[in-house]
Amino acid sequence: MTTILTNLSLLLSKSSVTMASMPDDQIAINPKSSDFYRPTDRLKRGGLSGFVVKISGGRVTEKGANYFLLGFAIIVFIISIIILVTTL
């Protein structure tokens, strides 16, 4: 019985679940502890692509936001070349 509890406590400690001091046959899971939600569990978005996803309300994926930003940069580049050529 103690080996099972030891293995269970090792397993729970690795999965960021805390054990409270309870009788031997009960385990308490505390989801409000600081190590329950790790920063790696959250989705990390890049700067501008995350901004585009945020503005779209989540309708655009990060890949779609990257394509949008690439197209926007190409259009701005073409417009700047047109302006540069017409002013010379």
Secondary structure, DSSP 8 states (H G I E B T S, - for coil): -HHHHHHHHHHHHHTT----S--TT-----TTSTTTS-GGGS----HHHHHHHHHTTT-S-HHHHHHHHHHHHHHHHHHHHHHHHHH-
